[in-house]
Amino acid sequence: DTGVSQDPRHKITKRGQNVTFRCDPISEHNRLYWYRQTLGQGPEFLTYFQNEAQLEKSRLLSDRFSAERPKGSFSTLEIQRTEQGDSAMYLCASSLGQGAQYFGPGTRLTVL
Amino acid sequence: DAKTTQPTSMDCAEGRAANLPCNHSTISGNEYVYWYRQIHSQGPQYIIHGLKNNETNEMASLIITEDRKSSTLILPHATLRDTAVYYCIVRVEGDDKIIFGKGTRLHILP
């Protein structure tokens, strides 16, 4: 257990529905990252926050995706109008400044 | 794209040392070598990182060649719980993202 928690661990939804995932980082970590991982591939960077500011977004993050970190603590990742191609493991990581990133257990999304 | 090359898979007998190689011939002077592993259905786990000196912690040792173009992660006494995908990554410390390749799938054999 790295101290990064994610909720839910699994989510099954129907195409077109909206879903929201939550990540609670290690408490003193000021940076928070979201990654996506599909079967057989390494994780791919989506976006990251330093405190409450979202500083970078990957081009993988389409307009249907939005992430927030309103008070610089927990973060949410929302996917609107889900598509089957959104099925993946969504991973959250946190770090203290420029240090190593520590990952949570992930949320596995299945879009039917 | 990932800037490292790793074997797709490796086997190691339980109790033996597992030596995982990584090539990073285009590494820059300010780039660190990081290792993560991912056990099935879990998030990646940080193992170790280094710049040019060899590093050791409670999990593993990292040996970096003098020219820094390759490195080896050593798990000194592999157990079945070390079966995982191991990712070798080069990044400037403080970079906002980690770029993962496909890693090495390590099987520890009983």
Backbone of each chain as ProteinMPNN parsed JSONL, in Angstrom:
{"seq_chain_A": "DTGVSQDPRHKITKRGQNVTFRCDPISEHNRLYWYRQTLGQGPEFLTYFQNEAQLEKSRLLSDRFSAERPKGSFSTLEIQRTEQGDSAMYLCASSLGQGAQYFGPGTRLTVL", "coords_chain_A": {"N_chain_A": [[0.857, -1.204, 0.0], [0.773, 2.039, -1.069], [-0.17, 4.358, -0.018], [-1.623, 5.985, -1.626], [-4.907, 6.264, -2.574], [-7.69, 5.005, -4.446], [-10.954, 5.335, -5.799], [-13.961, 4.283, -7.352], [-12.721, 0.84, -7.199], [-13.424, -0.769, -9.245], [-15.468, -0.264, -12.114], [-18.347, -0.611, -13.919], [-20.039, 0.349, -16.755], [-22.572, 1.625, -18.962], [-22.357, 2.391, -22.417], [-22.259, 5.809, -23.212], [-22.962, 6.774, -20.74], [-22.054, 8.839, -17.9], [-19.093, 8.866, -15.908], [-17.323, 9.064, -12.804], [-14.243, 9.249, -11.164], [-12.295, 8.973, -8.179], [-9.366, 10.169, -6.542], [-7.216, 9.931, -3.834], [-4.378, 11.388, -2.758], [-1.078, 10.782, -1.301], [-0.781, 12.452, 1.747], [0.966, 14.706, 2.135], [1.853, 15.225, -0.381], [2.3, 17.348, -3.165], [1.969, 17.156, -5.865], [-0.096, 15.641, -8.317], [-1.058, 13.026, -10.43], [-2.639, 11.694, -13.357], [-3.042, 8.673, -15.129], [-3.585, 6.427, -17.863], [-4.182, 3.032, -18.604], [-4.151, 0.514, -20.947], [-4.876, -2.879, -21.911], [-2.006, -4.86, -21.885], [-0.282, -2.81, -22.4], [1.99, -0.199, -21.326], [1.403, 2.263, -18.726], [-0.139, 5.381, -19.719], [0.39, 8.828, -19.77], [-1.993, 11.22, -18.681], [-2.764, 13.709, -17.385], [-1.668, 16.33, -15.1], [-1.477, 17.78, -11.809], [-0.285, 20.522, -9.926], [-0.521, 21.263, -6.714], [-3.581, 22.903, -6.684], [-3.629, 23.567, -9.315], [-3.988, 22.72, -12.676], [-1.561, 21.632, -14.722], [-0.653, 20.41, -17.054], [-1.956, 18.761, -19.891], [-2.491, 15.797, -21.63], [-2.726, 15.023, -25.139], [-4.27, 12.842, -25.296], [-6.336, 13.253, -23.629], [-9.392, 13.803, -24.244], [-12.111, 16.101, -25.094], [-14.176, 15.05, -23.656], [-13.225, 14.311, -21.272], [-12.541, 15.384, -17.991], [-10.662, 16.797, -15.37], [-10.219, 17.529, -11.939], [-8.893, 19.26, -9.088], [-9.794, 20.479, -6.564], [-9.11, 21.623, -3.984], [-6.5, 21.209, -3.795], [-6.032, 18.769, -2.707], [-7.57, 15.882, -2.758], [-8.438, 14.421, -5.971], [-10.575, 14.422, -8.854], [-11.597, 12.555, -11.687], [-13.481, 12.839, -14.48], [-15.418, 11.239, -16.915], [-17.305, 11.923, -19.636], [-20.167, 10.825, -21.477], [-19.396, 8.079, -22.083], [-17.389, 5.843, -24.049], [-16.772, 2.706, -25.72], [-14.085, 2.479, -26.176], [-12.987, 3.778, -24.048], [-12.599, 1.99, -22.066], [-10.446, 0.832, -19.694], [-7.643, 0.781, -17.376], [-7.528, 3.204, -14.935], [-5.148, 5.164, -13.543], [-3.837, 6.749, -10.676], [-1.33, 8.882, -9.407], [0.994, 10.249, -7.023], [3.324, 12.784, -5.965], [5.979, 14.26, -4.067], [6.87, 17.304, -4.756], [9.585, 17.21, -6.892], [10.066, 14.532, -6.668], [9.973, 10.867, -6.647], [7.198, 9.229, -8.213], [4.298, 7.905, -6.73], [2.067, 5.324, -7.044], [-1.474, 4.665, -7.047], [-3.882, 1.954, -6.597], [-5.473, 1.875, -8.831], [-8.382, 2.332, -10.974], [-10.525, 0.216, -12.528], [-12.146, 0.476, -15.497], [-14.942, -0.585, -17.271], [-16.639, -0.372, -20.208], [-19.696, -1.042, -21.497]], "CA_chain_A": [[0.0, 0.0, 0.0], [1.628, 3.226, -1.191], [-0.802, 5.508, 0.614], [-2.509, 6.606, -2.602], [-6.116, 5.446, -2.697], [-8.568, 5.329, -5.566], [-12.305, 4.826, -5.609], [-14.01, 2.873, -6.985], [-11.686, 0.003, -7.783], [-13.977, -1.283, -10.5], [-16.687, 0.421, -12.543], [-18.928, -1.085, -15.176], [-21.046, 1.315, -17.158], [-23.044, 1.479, -20.337], [-21.922, 3.425, -23.355], [-23.047, 7.029, -23.152], [-23.105, 7.237, -19.354], [-20.924, 9.576, -17.322], [-18.481, 8.239, -14.739], [-16.369, 9.9, -12.065], [-13.323, 8.518, -10.305], [-11.658, 9.806, -7.165], [-8.025, 9.797, -6.096], [-6.68, 10.594, -2.646], [-2.927, 11.199, -2.779], [-0.366, 10.838, -0.026], [-1.275, 13.738, 2.246], [1.864, 15.847, 1.98], [2.283, 15.354, -1.778], [1.67, 18.475, -3.83], [1.705, 16.855, -7.284], [-1.002, 14.517, -8.537], [-1.024, 12.647, -11.843], [-3.55, 10.671, -13.853], [-2.559, 7.873, -16.25], [-4.508, 5.41, -18.341], [-3.455, 1.848, -19.061], [-4.94, -0.503, -21.624], [-4.33, -4.226, -21.751], [-0.752, -5.175, -22.558], [0.511, -1.602, -22.609], [2.376, 0.546, -20.135], [0.542, 3.419, -18.456], [0.054, 6.589, -20.534], [0.107, 10.06, -19.033], [-3.173, 11.996, -19.085], [-2.735, 15.079, -16.895], [-1.174, 16.419, -13.733], [-1.752, 18.973, -11.012], [0.573, 20.937, -8.829], [-1.541, 21.812, -5.824], [-4.882, 22.848, -7.358], [-3.473, 24.001, -10.708], [-3.765, 21.685, -13.686], [-0.458, 22.227, -15.455], [-0.446, 19.826, -18.374], [-2.934, 17.777, -20.339], [-2.094, 15.058, -22.819], [-3.73, 15.041, -26.219], [-5.166, 11.702, -25.065], [-7.441, 13.737, -22.811], [-10.332, 14.465, -25.137], [-13.041, 17.043, -24.466], [-15.105, 14.332, -22.785], [-12.528, 14.061, -20.001], [-12.183, 16.556, -17.201], [-10.08, 16.473, -14.076], [-10.186, 18.65, -11.005], [-8.276, 19.063, -7.78], [-10.295, 21.783, -6.097], [-8.446, 22.187, -2.803], [-5.123, 20.75, -3.768], [-5.864, 17.488, -2.0], [-8.043, 14.807, -3.627], [-8.737, 14.792, -7.354], [-11.585, 13.619, -9.555], [-11.502, 12.439, -13.144], [-14.799, 12.543, -15.011], [-15.538, 10.941, -18.34], [-18.685, 12.103, -20.091], [-20.584, 10.085, -22.702], [-18.361, 7.058, -22.236], [-17.314, 5.019, -25.253], [-16.126, 1.431, -25.427], [-12.642, 2.718, -26.194], [-12.54, 4.323, -22.762], [-12.335, 0.874, -21.16], [-9.025, 0.838, -19.347], [-7.337, 1.024, -15.962], [-7.176, 4.602, -14.707], [-4.206, 5.174, -12.432], [-3.486, 8.022, -10.078], [-0.048, 8.869, -8.706], [1.323, 11.526, -6.406], [4.734, 12.964, -5.623], [6.332, 15.464, -3.323], [7.721, 18.075, -5.643], [10.213, 16.539, -8.019], [10.441, 13.187, -6.265], [9.378, 9.719, -7.321], [5.742, 9.157, -8.212], [3.748, 6.725, -6.076], [0.81, 5.04, -7.704], [-2.557, 3.982, -6.388], [-4.206, 0.633, -7.156], [-6.177, 2.024, -10.099], [-9.809, 2.064, -11.163], [-10.726, -0.48, -13.808], [-13.411, 0.87, -16.122], [-15.444, -1.386, -18.383], [-17.785, 0.276, -20.87], [-20.404, -2.063, -22.276]], "C_chain_A": [[0.887, 1.246, 0.0], [1.087, 4.417, -0.428], [-1.65, 6.308, -0.337], [-3.734, 5.703, -2.752], [-6.981, 5.933, -3.847], [-9.919, 4.654, -5.348], [-13.17, 5.209, -6.811], [-12.839, 2.079, -7.561], [-12.136, -0.557, -9.125], [-15.255, -0.509, -10.809], [-17.12, -0.169, -13.87], [-20.048, -0.128, -15.533], [-21.469, 1.041, -18.59], [-22.566, 2.657, -21.176], [-22.85, 4.63, -23.27], [-23.244, 7.588, -21.759], [-21.873, 8.031, -18.945], [-20.391, 8.81, -16.112], [-17.498, 9.211, -14.099], [-15.549, 9.024, -11.141], [-12.667, 9.497, -9.333], [-10.288, 9.261, -6.825], [-7.67, 10.621, -4.866], [-5.18, 10.347, -2.592], [-2.363, 11.061, -1.374], [-0.483, 12.274, 0.477], [-0.319, 14.901, 2.02], [2.321, 16.063, 0.544], [1.528, 16.476, -2.488], [1.376, 18.209, -5.311], [0.835, 15.609, -7.37], [-1.138, 14.286, -10.026], [-2.132, 11.636, -12.134], [-2.93, 10.009, -15.083], [-3.682, 6.924, -16.653], [-3.685, 4.246, -18.868], [-4.417, 0.873, -19.696], [-4.164, -1.817, -21.607], [-3.044, -4.426, -22.562], [0.159, -3.989, -22.81], [0.962, -1.014, -21.278], [1.418, 1.708, -19.918], [0.89, 4.604, -19.351], [-0.415, 7.803, -19.742], [-1.135, 10.753, -19.594], [-3.042, 13.468, -18.685], [-2.076, 15.11, -15.525], [-1.476, 17.774, -13.122], [-0.563, 19.251, -10.099], [-0.317, 21.77, -7.917], [-2.875, 21.784, -6.571], [-4.797, 23.202, -8.841], [-3.191, 22.817, -11.626], [-2.742, 22.228, -14.678], [-0.211, 21.628, -16.835], [-1.533, 18.806, -18.655], [-2.421, 17.114, -21.598], [-3.152, 15.211, -23.901], [-4.628, 13.813, -26.149], [-6.419, 12.141, -24.322], [-8.405, 14.52, -23.697], [-11.254, 15.389, -24.351], [-14.018, 16.356, -23.521], [-14.515, 14.076, -21.396], [-12.308, 15.386, -19.284], [-11.665, 16.104, -15.851], [-10.032, 17.734, -13.238], [-9.423, 18.249, -9.747], [-8.563, 20.34, -6.985], [-9.559, 22.389, -4.906], [-7.009, 21.71, -2.694], [-4.919, 19.473, -2.994], [-6.328, 16.367, -2.92], [-8.322, 15.343, -5.024], [-9.85, 13.899, -7.882], [-11.301, 13.653, -11.043], [-12.886, 12.022, -13.632], [-14.706, 12.252, -16.493], [-17.011, 11.064, -18.702], [-18.932, 11.279, -21.345], [-19.564, 8.997, -23.024], [-18.528, 6.264, -23.529], [-16.592, 3.729, -24.895], [-14.607, 1.578, -25.402], [-12.104, 3.336, -24.921], [-12.249, 3.217, -21.752], [-10.84, 0.757, -20.928], [-8.896, 0.859, -17.833], [-6.921, 2.483, -15.844], [-6.381, 4.681, -13.407], [-3.946, 6.593, -11.97], [-2.144, 7.853, -9.372], [0.16, 10.216, -8.046], [2.815, 11.566, -6.091], [4.888, 14.226, -4.803], [7.323, 16.233, -4.181], [8.261, 17.217, -6.769], [10.58, 15.093, -7.714], [9.746, 12.1, -7.059], [7.858, 9.752, -7.2], [5.3, 7.829, -7.601], [2.325, 6.522, -6.565], [-0.207, 4.39, -6.768], [-2.867, 2.673, -7.094], [-4.966, 0.698, -8.477], [-7.671, 1.78, -9.996], [-9.965, 1.417, -12.531], [-12.114, -0.15, -14.335], [-13.727, -0.071, -17.273], [-16.683, -0.7, -18.935], [-18.434, -0.751, -21.785], [-21.101, -1.472, -23.491]], "O_chain_A": [[1.648, 1.481, 0.938], [1.809, 5.391, -0.211], [-2.342, 7.232, 0.092], [-3.6, 4.511, -3.027], [-6.998, 7.119, -4.176], [-10.009, 3.56, -4.793], [-13.118, 6.358, -7.252], [-12.051, 2.619, -8.338], [-11.326, -0.788, -10.021], [-16.018, -0.147, -9.914], [-16.345, -0.216, -14.825], [-20.908, 0.17, -14.703], [-20.801, 0.316, -19.327], [-22.4, 3.772, -20.68], [-24.072, 4.488, -23.258], [-23.645, 8.741, -21.6], [-20.805, 7.918, -19.547], [-21.156, 8.181, -15.382], [-16.921, 10.066, -14.77], [-16.08, 8.171, -10.429], [-12.509, 10.681, -9.627], [-10.07, 8.049, -6.82], [-7.806, 11.844, -4.858], [-4.751, 9.209, -2.399], [-3.081, 11.206, -0.384], [-0.301, 13.214, -0.296], [-0.78, 16.006, 1.731], [3.093, 16.983, 0.274], [0.301, 16.556, -2.431], [0.62, 18.952, -5.938], [1.002, 14.656, -6.609], [-1.313, 15.229, -10.797], [-2.509, 10.835, -11.278], [-2.374, 10.676, -15.955], [-4.603, 6.659, -15.881], [-2.639, 4.433, -19.491], [-5.387, 0.448, -19.068], [-2.966, -1.853, -21.327], [-3.012, -4.188, -23.769], [1.247, -4.14, -23.367], [0.38, -1.302, -20.232], [0.697, 2.094, -20.837], [2.052, 4.813, -19.7], [-1.482, 7.791, -19.127], [-1.311, 10.86, -20.808], [-3.187, 14.362, -19.518], [-1.935, 14.081, -14.865], [-1.697, 18.766, -13.817], [0.072, 18.336, -9.575], [-0.8, 22.837, -8.296], [-3.268, 20.722, -7.054], [-5.804, 23.139, -9.546], [-2.282, 22.022, -11.385], [-3.027, 23.186, -15.397], [0.382, 22.28, -17.694], [-1.971, 18.082, -17.761], [-1.971, 17.787, -22.526], [-4.317, 15.49, -23.618], [-5.633, 13.738, -26.855], [-7.448, 11.469, -24.383], [-8.263, 15.729, -23.88], [-11.196, 15.459, -23.124], [-14.624, 17.012, -22.674], [-15.222, 13.675, -20.471], [-11.934, 16.383, -19.901], [-12.169, 15.147, -15.264], [-9.835, 18.84, -13.74], [-9.326, 17.073, -9.396], [-7.677, 21.166, -6.768], [-9.41, 23.61, -4.855], [-6.386, 21.796, -1.635], [-3.791, 19.115, -2.656], [-5.564, 15.934, -3.782], [-8.428, 16.551, -5.235], [-10.04, 12.775, -7.419], [-10.826, 14.652, -11.583], [-13.398, 10.973, -13.241], [-14.001, 12.939, -17.233], [-17.858, 10.379, -18.129], [-18.035, 11.065, -22.161], [-18.952, 8.994, -24.092], [-19.635, 6.049, -24.023], [-15.884, 3.663, -23.89], [-13.928, 0.86, -24.668], [-10.89, 3.41, -24.733], [-11.703, 3.491, -20.684], [-10.066, 0.6, -21.873], [-9.885, 0.943, -17.105], [-6.05, 2.942, -16.583], [-6.863, 4.322, -12.333], [-3.849, 7.518, -12.776], [-1.864, 6.796, -8.806], [-0.43, 11.214, -8.461], [3.474, 10.534, -5.967], [4.052, 15.129, -4.839], [8.484, 15.842, -4.307], [7.506, 16.58, -7.504], [11.352, 14.493, -8.462], [9.025, 12.373, -8.018], [7.309, 10.241, -6.212], [5.85, 6.772, -7.911], [1.493, 7.427, -6.506], [0.148, 3.671, -5.834], [-2.206, 2.313, -8.068], [-5.092, -0.313, -9.168], [-8.158, 1.123, -9.076], [-9.588, 1.989, -13.554], [-13.124, -0.457, -13.701], [-12.887, -0.322, -18.137], [-17.655, -0.476, -18.214], [-17.813, -1.259, -22.718], [-21.741, -2.199, -24.25]]}, "seq_chain_B": "DAKTTQPTSMDCAEGRAANLPCNHSTISGNEYVYWYRQIHSQGPQYIIHGLKNNETNEMASLIITEDRKSSTLILPHATLRDTAVYYCIVRVEGDDKIIFGKGTRLHILP", "coords_chain_B": {"N_chain_B": [[7.765, 8.721, -27.101], [9.125, 5.802, -25.485], [12.412, 5.897, -24.12], [14.015, 3.77, -23.73], [15.27, 0.393, -23.98], [14.216, -2.838, -23.426], [14.349, -6.36, -22.637], [11.654, -8.455, -23.698], [10.661, -10.51, -22.082], [11.651, -12.459, -19.199], [12.975, -15.229, -17.348], [13.494, -16.427, -14.019], [14.934, -18.372, -11.457], [13.443, -19.107, -8.337], [14.82, -17.692, -5.422], [17.26, -17.169, -6.584], [19.401, -14.557, -7.914], [17.847, -11.985, -9.715], [18.539, -10.444, -12.689], [17.929, -7.657, -14.424], [18.189, -6.237, -17.523], [18.713, -3.013, -19.133], [18.732, -0.848, -21.847], [19.749, 2.407, -22.597], [20.75, 4.264, -24.619], [20.653, 6.869, -25.551], [20.571, 8.575, -23.448], [20.481, 11.616, -21.607], [22.667, 14.01, -19.936], [21.383, 15.008, -17.663], [19.406, 13.262, -17.063], [17.736, 10.842, -15.153], [17.807, 7.349, -14.272], [15.083, 5.395, -13.74], [13.335, 2.781, -12.064], [10.384, 0.936, -12.116], [7.875, -1.39, -11.049], [5.157, -3.566, -11.931], [2.835, -5.432, -10.561], [0.486, -7.934, -11.371], [-2.681, -6.549, -12.038], [-2.361, -4.461, -10.283], [-1.305, -1.103, -9.324], [1.599, 0.605, -10.711], [4.718, 0.194, -8.996], [7.127, 2.052, -7.349], [10.601, 1.407, -7.493], [13.452, 2.033, -7.49], [15.92, 4.59, -8.162], [18.511, 6.292, -10.053], [21.355, 8.362, -10.885], [24.157, 8.402, -11.8], [25.778, 6.998, -10.11], [25.976, 3.742, -8.57], [23.137, 2.368, -6.933], [21.474, 1.271, -3.974], [18.759, -0.18, -2.277], [16.23, -1.344, 0.047], [14.814, -2.98, -1.584], [16.129, -3.498, -4.032], [19.082, -3.42, -6.182], [20.712, -1.017, -8.22], [22.633, -0.913, -11.014], [24.593, 1.137, -12.898], [26.159, 1.654, -15.961], [29.444, 2.996, -16.677], [29.449, 4.746, -18.856], [26.828, 5.373, -18.878], [24.988, 4.35, -20.633], [23.603, 2.06, -20.334], [21.914, -0.048, -17.944], [21.418, -2.143, -15.036], [18.996, -3.767, -13.187], [18.955, -5.319, -10.111], [17.515, -7.898, -8.371], [18.137, -9.315, -5.431], [17.495, -11.829, -4.166], [15.283, -13.52, -5.544], [11.763, -13.892, -5.181], [8.585, -15.624, -5.469], [6.726, -13.61, -5.386], [7.898, -11.561, -6.689], [7.299, -11.742, -9.314], [6.366, -9.948, -12.077], [5.775, -7.07, -14.235], [8.499, -5.21, -15.222], [9.564, -1.951, -15.442], [11.84, 0.123, -17.038], [12.897, 3.389, -16.984], [13.804, 6.548, -18.3], [14.224, 9.817, -17.174], [14.133, 13.329, -16.648], [14.661, 14.489, -13.451], [11.9, 15.708, -11.791], [10.452, 16.092, -14.027], [7.198, 16.282, -15.467], [5.829, 14.016, -16.238], [5.813, 10.415, -16.529], [7.132, 8.387, -18.977], [6.21, 5.416, -20.029], [7.489, 2.35, -21.302], [7.088, -0.891, -22.733], [8.179, -2.626, -20.968], [9.745, -5.358, -19.072], [8.626, -8.592, -18.719], [8.868, -10.401, -15.943], [9.254, -13.652, -14.875], [9.176, -15.556, -12.026], [10.337, -18.617, -11.205], [9.271, -21.53, -9.497]], "CA_chain_B": [[8.193, 7.326, -27.114], [10.06, 5.429, -24.438], [13.79, 6.046, -24.555], [14.743, 2.621, -23.233], [15.023, -0.895, -24.613], [14.271, -3.924, -22.452], [13.837, -7.631, -23.173], [10.212, -8.606, -23.511], [10.396, -11.356, -20.919], [12.772, -13.192, -18.599], [12.68, -16.164, -16.266], [14.515, -16.531, -12.981], [14.562, -19.342, -10.433], [13.221, -18.585, -6.994], [16.004, -17.711, -4.578], [18.422, -16.659, -7.31], [19.369, -13.132, -8.233], [17.267, -11.631, -11.008], [19.254, -9.31, -13.273], [17.118, -7.142, -15.52], [18.971, -5.225, -18.248], [18.012, -1.919, -19.806], [19.574, 0.017, -22.668], [19.275, 3.804, -22.747], [21.947, 4.81, -25.253], [20.51, 8.296, -25.856], [20.305, 9.28, -22.188], [21.141, 12.914, -21.454], [23.404, 14.138, -18.692], [20.538, 15.336, -16.52], [18.329, 12.28, -16.964], [17.893, 9.756, -14.2], [17.24, 6.043, -14.597], [14.091, 4.957, -12.762], [12.716, 1.471, -12.242], [9.105, 0.644, -11.489], [7.333, -2.685, -11.416], [3.713, -3.64, -11.838], [2.294, -6.764, -10.323], [-0.789, -8.077, -12.063], [-3.887, -5.89, -11.527], [-2.035, -3.415, -9.311], [-0.628, 0.052, -9.881], [3.06, 0.505, -10.7], [5.38, 0.398, -7.717], [8.474, 2.598, -7.467], [11.632, 0.539, -6.922], [14.74, 2.671, -7.248], [16.397, 5.413, -9.264], [19.883, 6.756, -9.904], [21.876, 9.238, -11.938], [25.331, 7.747, -12.367], [26.344, 6.057, -9.147], [25.146, 2.596, -8.243], [22.247, 2.614, -5.81], [20.891, 0.087, -3.343], [17.791, 0.019, -1.201], [15.766, -2.604, 0.614], [14.183, -3.811, -2.607], [16.944, -3.853, -5.192], [20.262, -2.626, -6.506], [20.748, -0.474, -9.575], [23.999, -0.764, -11.498], [24.613, 1.97, -14.103], [27.495, 1.603, -16.56], [30.17, 4.263, -16.571], [29.008, 5.647, -19.922], [25.408, 5.574, -18.584], [24.148, 3.934, -21.752], [22.808, 0.902, -19.949], [21.848, -0.292, -16.504], [20.867, -3.432, -14.632], [18.305, -3.844, -11.902], [19.22, -6.616, -9.494], [16.737, -8.359, -7.212], [19.168, -10.249, -4.97], [16.973, -13.161, -3.854], [13.942, -13.4, -6.095], [10.683, -14.732, -4.67], [7.449, -15.718, -6.392], [6.012, -12.329, -5.358], [8.579, -10.616, -7.58], [6.76, -11.893, -10.671], [5.763, -8.66, -12.411], [6.369, -6.352, -15.362], [9.475, -4.241, -14.721], [9.739, -0.842, -16.379], [13.018, 0.989, -16.935], [12.462, 4.689, -17.499], [14.731, 7.667, -18.107], [13.504, 11.079, -17.088], [14.73, 14.404, -15.875], [13.982, 14.587, -12.158], [11.025, 16.863, -11.796], [9.567, 16.023, -15.19], [5.824, 16.13, -15.032], [5.219, 12.74, -16.594], [6.649, 9.249, -16.779], [6.81, 7.724, -20.238], [6.444, 3.984, -19.859], [7.535, 1.46, -22.451], [6.344, -2.125, -22.491], [8.784, -3.299, -19.834], [10.147, -6.769, -19.103], [7.778, -9.462, -17.886], [9.736, -11.314, -15.205], [8.596, -14.795, -14.252], [9.99, -16.253, -11.043], [9.948, -20.016, -11.294], [9.494, -22.239, -8.219]], "C_chain_B": [[9.168, 7.066, -25.979], [11.475, 5.501, -24.984], [14.639, 4.878, -24.086], [14.362, 1.385, -24.022], [15.22, -1.978, -23.57], [13.848, -5.217, -23.129], [12.356, -7.769, -22.839], [9.912, -9.437, -22.271], [11.668, -12.057, -20.465], [12.235, -14.149, -17.557], [13.828, -16.156, -15.265], [14.027, -17.54, -11.957], [14.418, -18.656, -9.087], [14.482, -18.735, -6.157], [17.272, -17.218, -5.255], [18.297, -15.157, -7.507], [18.754, -12.936, -9.617], [17.969, -10.365, -11.494], [18.495, -8.836, -14.507], [17.881, -6.026, -16.233], [18.086, -4.157, -18.888], [19.045, -1.111, -20.594], [18.947, 1.392, -22.803], [20.416, 4.607, -23.35], [21.856, 6.304, -25.527], [20.269, 9.13, -24.594], [21.105, 10.575, -22.129], [21.768, 13.023, -20.069], [22.552, 14.406, -17.471], [19.368, 14.368, -16.359], [18.694, 11.162, -15.998], [17.352, 8.468, -14.798], [16.33, 5.637, -13.439], [13.641, 3.541, -13.098], [11.415, 1.427, -11.443], [8.754, -0.801, -11.826], [5.825, -2.669, -11.221], [3.3, -5.101, -11.724], [0.876, -6.781, -10.891], [-1.943, -7.409, -11.312], [-3.601, -4.879, -10.417], [-1.433, -2.215, -10.035], [0.876, -0.142, -9.874], [3.629, 0.861, -9.332], [6.783, 0.923, -7.968], [9.468, 1.646, -6.805], [12.854, 1.345, -6.528], [15.035, 3.636, -8.382], [17.816, 5.875, -8.988], [20.29, 7.614, -11.086], [23.118, 8.62, -12.582], [25.998, 6.787, -11.397], [25.411, 4.871, -8.955], [24.346, 2.899, -6.988], [21.72, 1.293, -5.269], [19.866, 0.527, -2.316], [17.285, -1.355, -0.756], [15.147, -3.528, -0.434], [15.166, -4.338, -3.64], [18.219, -3.039, -5.226], [20.179, -2.19, -7.954], [22.2, -0.25, -9.941], [23.935, -0.006, -12.824], [26.029, 1.94, -14.661], [28.128, 2.985, -16.546], [29.738, 5.257, -17.649], [27.513, 5.969, -19.834], [24.492, 5.122, -19.709], [23.352, 2.668, -21.458], [22.843, 0.742, -18.434], [21.252, -1.676, -16.263], [20.204, -3.286, -13.276], [18.528, -5.243, -11.35], [18.292, -6.827, -8.308], [17.55, -9.489, -6.605], [18.682, -11.666, -4.689], [15.506, -13.19, -4.282], [12.967, -14.37, -5.417], [9.538, -14.73, -5.675], [6.694, -14.385, -6.465], [6.704, -11.253, -6.186], [8.148, -10.781, -9.032], [5.948, -10.641, -11.014], [6.317, -8.176, -13.741], [7.256, -5.254, -14.783], [9.737, -3.199, -15.805], [11.009, -0.068, -16.038], [12.682, 2.292, -17.648], [13.598, 5.692, -17.326], [13.923, 8.961, -18.097], [14.333, 12.088, -16.319], [13.961, 14.49, -14.567], [13.177, 15.867, -12.129], [10.16, 16.936, -13.033], [8.148, 15.735, -14.73], [5.251, 14.766, -15.348], [6.273, 11.652, -16.669], [6.2, 8.655, -18.098], [7.224, 6.268, -20.1], [6.589, 3.313, -21.222], [6.71, 0.229, -22.146], [6.958, -2.958, -21.368], [9.211, -4.726, -20.121], [9.218, -7.548, -18.181], [8.689, -10.502, -17.243], [8.889, -12.405, -14.562], [9.57, -15.428, -13.271], [9.46, -17.678, -10.962], [10.239, -20.743, -9.983], [10.518, -23.344, -8.366]], "O_chain_B": [[9.924, 7.943, -25.56], [11.718, 5.206, -26.154], [15.865, 4.986, -24.048], [13.301, 1.318, -24.642], [16.257, -2.037, -22.91], [13.076, -5.191, -24.087], [11.88, -7.259, -21.825], [9.013, -9.106, -21.498], [12.621, -12.225, -21.226], [11.183, -13.918, -16.96], [14.981, -15.91, -15.621], [12.842, -17.566, -11.623], [15.173, -17.745, -8.748], [15.133, -19.78, -6.18], [18.25, -16.886, -4.585], [17.236, -14.568, -7.297], [19.101, -13.637, -10.567], [17.99, -9.347, -10.802], [18.433, -9.54, -15.515], [18.187, -4.995, -15.634], [16.899, -4.363, -19.143], [20.095, -0.741, -20.068], [17.756, 1.519, -23.089], [20.979, 5.498, -22.714], [22.885, 6.951, -25.718], [19.811, 10.27, -24.68], [22.261, 10.624, -22.549], [21.456, 12.254, -19.16], [22.949, 14.071, -16.355], [18.441, 14.638, -15.595], [19.798, 10.618, -16.025], [16.537, 8.495, -15.72], [16.773, 5.55, -12.294], [13.576, 3.156, -14.266], [11.354, 1.819, -10.278], [9.283, -1.366, -12.783], [5.289, -1.871, -10.453], [3.407, -5.881, -12.671], [0.173, -5.771, -10.885], [-2.161, -7.657, -10.126], [-4.513, -4.487, -9.689], [-1.093, -2.299, -11.215], [1.387, -0.965, -9.115], [3.097, 1.708, -8.614], [7.55, 0.313, -8.714], [9.225, 1.14, -5.709], [13.251, 1.344, -5.363], [14.455, 3.513, -9.461], [18.276, 5.857, -7.846], [19.657, 7.596, -12.142], [23.123, 8.347, -13.783], [26.702, 5.867, -11.813], [24.201, 4.984, -9.154], [24.817, 3.598, -6.091], [21.545, 0.326, -6.01], [20.081, 1.489, -1.577], [17.838, -2.389, -1.133], [14.979, -4.723, -0.191], [15.059, -5.484, -4.077], [18.424, -2.116, -4.438], [19.645, -2.902, -8.804], [22.914, 0.5, -9.276], [23.29, -0.463, -13.768], [26.992, 2.172, -13.93], [27.446, 4.002, -16.421], [29.667, 6.46, -17.398], [26.998, 6.753, -20.631], [23.317, 5.489, -19.724], [22.515, 2.258, -22.262], [23.685, 1.319, -17.745], [20.668, -2.291, -17.155], [20.789, -2.745, -12.338], [18.314, -6.235, -12.048], [18.282, -6.039, -7.363], [17.646, -10.551, -7.22], [19.412, -12.621, -4.957], [14.608, -12.92, -3.484], [13.311, -15.514, -5.123], [9.524, -13.934, -6.615], [6.091, -14.07, -7.49], [6.165, -10.161, -6.367], [8.595, -10.025, -9.894], [4.973, -10.315, -10.337], [7.217, -8.794, -14.309], [6.812, -4.463, -13.951], [10.086, -3.533, -16.937], [11.218, 0.338, -14.895], [12.23, 2.281, -18.793], [14.282, 5.679, -16.302], [13.039, 9.157, -18.931], [15.131, 11.732, -15.452], [12.732, 14.556, -14.576], [13.685, 16.955, -12.4], [9.234, 17.744, -13.098], [7.926, 15.038, -13.74], [4.241, 14.391, -14.751], [7.46, 11.922, -16.847], [5.006, 8.444, -18.31], [8.408, 5.932, -20.059], [5.895, 3.666, -22.176], [5.742, 0.294, -21.387], [6.327, -3.891, -20.871], [9.068, -5.235, -21.232], [9.048, -7.202, -17.012], [9.217, -11.38, -17.925], [7.949, -12.134, -13.815], [10.68, -15.798, -13.655], [8.282, -17.905, -10.685], [11.323, -20.596, -9.419], [10.823, -24.036, -7.395]]}, "name": "protein", "num_of_chains": 2, "seq": "DTGVSQDPRHKITKRGQNVTFRCDPISEHNRLYWYRQTLGQGPEFLTYFQNEAQLEKSRLLSDRFSAERPKGSFSTLEIQRTEQGDSAMYLCASSLGQGAQYFGPGTRLTVLDAKTTQPTSMDCAEGRAANLPCNHSTISGNEYVYWYRQIHSQGPQYIIHGLKNNETNEMASLIITEDRKSSTLILPHATLRDTAVYYCIVRVEGDDKIIFGKGTRLHILP"}
